[in-house]
Amino acid sequence: MTATMESLKQELETYEIHREQLLGEARGKYVLIRGNSIVATYDTEQDAINEGYRQFGNVPFLVTRIAATDEPANFLSPVASF
Amino acid sequence: MPSFTIEAADLETEGPVIDVTVGVSGAAQGALAQAGQQPSTPVSASLLVDTGASHSMVKNGLLATLQLHPVGTVGVNTPTSQGVPCGLYSVRIRLPHGQYVDTTVIQSPPSGFQGQNIDGVIGRDVLKWGILIYMGQRAQFTLKCSGSEVRRRIRQTDTLALDGQQAPGRCRDTALLVVPGGCLRGRGVDARF
């Protein structure tokens, strides 16, 4: 597990626990999670991030789009390969 | 819309590379200020404008001095890998013409961008706010980008300040402002929130 995943381990687990419920309530929106708490959902990623920094400061928190499956980031050029 | 043009004799071989700074996003700056901390100095980076990249991504370690924590994770697909989990960080990318975009960038694994002359790529998460013009015959490219002044989709309830005067308006997308009385007609558009 990468350091990033480790620092957001609890938030990622919280998201998985509540994913179905969130899909029913706010599919396509962005959820802000800190620890085991679902803070709120927002229309945009930036709104959720702003609120995360406002409430918690510069600490790890999770903002993710509520979807049935996680959306990957795609890089078509070999320049970004690893 | 503010723009900059770069002439690059090696445009065909190197691609459209721009020198930017990557710093703490506006939201994170506010959090640091509340905690009585100064945000770290932005770091310089050479980023390739890559229309094949859904997100912006920087090489591992570039963000270290900013002392940011991740705000998310994403699985990354490249021509040689599938679903590699990477961290997302909230940053401010300042472009050569001074405009900036607050966005989330992916930090690549340590093996990313090794042996290359770039520090990362600017993806469609930034390009969606602008217009990219690639002029191969002139070895030039132009990027027009309003930056974070229009960094989110304008909502119908937003009030737009046009040339310093408040004007209630609505917008279909970031490139087309529609306001009562056609008051943008004949003007350079300067919309702020």
Interface residues (C-beta under 8 A of the other chain):
Chain A: T2 A3 T4 M5 S7 L8 L12 T44 E45 Q46 D47 I49 N50 G52 Y53 R54 F56 G57 N58 V59 P60 F61 L62 V63 T64 D70 E71 P72 A73 N74 F75 L76 S77 P78 V79 A80 S81 F82
Chain B: G15 S25 A27 A28 G30 A31 L32 Q34 A35 Q37 L48 D50 G52 A53 S54 H55 M57 Q67 L68 H69 P70 V71 G72 T73 V74 G75 V76 N77 T78 P79 T80 S81 G83 V84 P85 C86 G87 S90 D102 T104 I106 Q107 S108 P109 S111 G112 F113 Q114 Q116 I118 V121 G123 R151 R152 R153
